Amino acid sequence: MQHLVFVYGTLRKGESNHDVLSQAQLLGQHETPPEYALYDLGAYPAVINGHQVIFGEVYLIDEVILKALDELEDVPVEYRRELIDTPFGQAWIYLYQDASLLDVIISSGDWCQRI
């Protein structure tokens, strides 16, 4: 079975965990509606519900890659998956579970522009 996934942090092209998507097909860039907030946890980001546009990439993946992503994102403990609309169809997004741990917002909404 095929899935779409929207990635906004370390899974993006050129970032530290992008190798997990080495067998995935990049469909294109996407900006979410202003319904989220992007935070910096140091080594990786967290997205929660908010009022910010988030920038990222949409990939076509299979069940094997989805399982690997769920393990990487520690679903359902640290993150949960939800479906969002993209120009390519509905895609999974990983949302952070514990907003009380978040304090450094990335105001641009773009993990790759955080520094």
N, C-alpha and C positions, 0 to 999 in steps of 0.2 A: 504494500500500500504506500502511496505517495502522500507527502505532507508538505506544507509550506511552513517556514519558520522565519520570524523577524528577529534579527540579532542587532544589538545596539552597543555592545561592549567588546570584551576580549575575543569574541568569536568573529568579529569583523575582519575583513581583509587587512593583512599587515599587523594584526594584533596577536597576543600571546597564545590564544587557544584556537586560532583559525584553522589549524591542522585537523581539528575534529570535522571540519566541513570540506576537507580536501576532495572528497568524492561527491560533493553536492554541486548542484548547478545554481550559480548566481543568476537570479532573475532581474534584479535591479535594486535601485535605491528607493527608500520610502521615508516619508515624514509622517508621523502619526498626527491625528488631531490633537489639540491642546488639552489632553485628558490625563497626562502622566507627569511624573517628576523624576528626574535622573539624579542619583546621588553617587558620590565617590566613596567607596569602601577601602580605598588604597590599591589593592591588587586587582580589583574588579568593581564594576558598577552595580547599582541596584535601581530598579524602576518600581515605583508605586503609583497609585492613582493620584492625580494632581491636576495642574492647569498649564502644563508645559508641552511643547512639541518635542518629540524624541526623533532623532535621526538614526537611520540604520540601513540594513540590507536585508532583502528577502531571498531565501534559498529554497530550492526544491530538494527535499530529502526523502529518504526511505525509512522504514521501521528500524533498521540497524542504527542509523545515525540518530534518529529520535531517541532511542534507548540510551545511546552514548551521551546525548545532550541532557537527558533527564538525570543521568548519573552525575555528570559534571555539575549541574545546577542543584543537585541534592533535592530533587523533587520527591516528596511533598514537604520536606522539612524546611529548607532555606528559601526555596522558590516554589511557585505554583505556575502551571501553564494555563493561559486563557487564549481564546481566539479573538483576533482583531481583523478588521477589513483592511485590505491593501489593494492596490491596482491589479495585483496578480491573483487575487482571491483571498479567502480567509487563511490567516497564518497564525501559528502559535507565537505567543510572546511569553517570556518568563518574567513574572512579577515577584518582587521580594516580599517575604511574609512578615517581617518584624520591623515596622516603621520606627519603633522606639530606638533602634540602633543607628538611625540615620541622622547625620548633622551637616555634612558637607555637600551642598547641592551644586550641580554643574549647570549653571544658569543658561549656557548655550544650548543644552539639550543634546549635545554631541560629545560622546566619550572621547573621540579622536581629537577633539579640540580642547581638552580639559586643562592642558598645561599652558 
